[in-house]
Amino acid sequence: MNDFTSGFWGLFVAVLTVVSIIGCGIFLRALSGKRVPGSSVETMGHVWDGDLEEYNNPLPKWWMWLFYITLAFGALYVVLYPGLGIGNGVFGWSSHGQYDAEQKKAAARFGPVFDKYAAMDMKAVAADPEAREIGQRLYLNYCAQCHASDARGSRGFPNLTDGDWLYGGEPEAIKTTILNGRQGMMPALAAALGAEGTKDVAHHVLSLSGKTHDALRAARGRELFAQNCAACHGPEGKGNAAMGAPNLTDNTWLYGGGESTIIETLTKGRNGHMPAWKEFLGEPKTHILAAYVWGLSNGAGK
């Protein structure tokens, strides 16, 4: 609340909060006056079933005091904590401060464990049962949302268990991917290829992995592939790990390997983003996580 970029809004919230608390107190006091003994009770004019009327009686004492206690609690809270929009309160509490304190406490407790594994070779870490258990928890917390809990991925999110890697499957390459993230980009080629050319290239791509294709279109698409696609995927379509260009001959597809999907990819292009975790996880945790991911496709621990 005290992070507003303009001082006006902090003051606005503070005044609104104080006025609301005082106003609620005044309103409560006005509705909790005592009725003079022997006087008639005013009715609200609402009648049900002939003789059931709504009377204008004061609030019950227990109910009234619950409201007063609530107002007192609210007033005390905005004094002790940063609830007014300005200032940090008497306790100086903030969510950032609490988070940092919890992080420091966790680092003091678990830091030595992470540091121990960070000094080990990643293949050795992948073979360690305790490290695998830690890595699995890290994976489920930070990676399963995209790659699924079984690490088999989904459309647009790579399968981490099959040994097919866009940027290389060695432990250090996986670690680099997690630390720095990846930005994969397939340009749209509709303007360069045209509708018929796009379909020809699609059939050539189908032929590279032995899928059913039109041989005539594939033959025409071979030259177009060499002109427009070979710079990234290589003349034989075997890909380029340095660029993250996929191998088109292994029948492993990130978005699907059917004719319509390949045509869609050629026409519209693709944009894949793997976020960087370096600042959030740090080197030691990433070391264990990368070892765990490497072990998923290399049988570590089985």
Sequence and secondary structure as in RCSB ss.txt:
>XXXX:A:sequence
MNDFTSGFWGLFVAVLTVVSIIGCGIFLRALSGKRVPGSSVETMGHVWDGDLEEYNNPLPKWWMWLFYITLAFGA
LYVVLYPGLGIGNGVFGWSSHGQYDAEQKKAAARFGPVFDKYAAMDMKAVAADPEAREIGQRLYLNYCAQCHASD
ARGSRGFPNLTDGDWLYGGEPEAIKTTILNGRQGMMPALAAALGAEGTKDVAHHVLSLSGKTHDALRAARGRELF
AQNCAACHGPEGKGNAAMGAPNLTDNTWLYGGGESTIIETLTKGRNGHMPAWKEFLGEPKTHILAAYVWGLSNGA
GK
>XXXX:A:secstr
 TT SSHHHHHHHHHHHHHHHHHHHHHHHHT     TT    EEEEEETTTEEEE     HHHHHHHHHHHHHHH
HHHHHSS SSSS TTTT  HHHHHHHHHHHHHHHHHHHHHHHHTS HHHHHH HHHHHHHHHHHHHHTHHHH TT
S  BTTB  SSSS  SS  SHHHHHHHHHH EEEEE   HHHHHHHHHHHHHHHHHHHTT    HHHHHHHHHHH
HHHTHHHH TTS  BTTTTB  SSS   SS  SHHHHHHHHHH EEEEE   HHHHHHHHHHHHHHHHHHHTTTT
T 
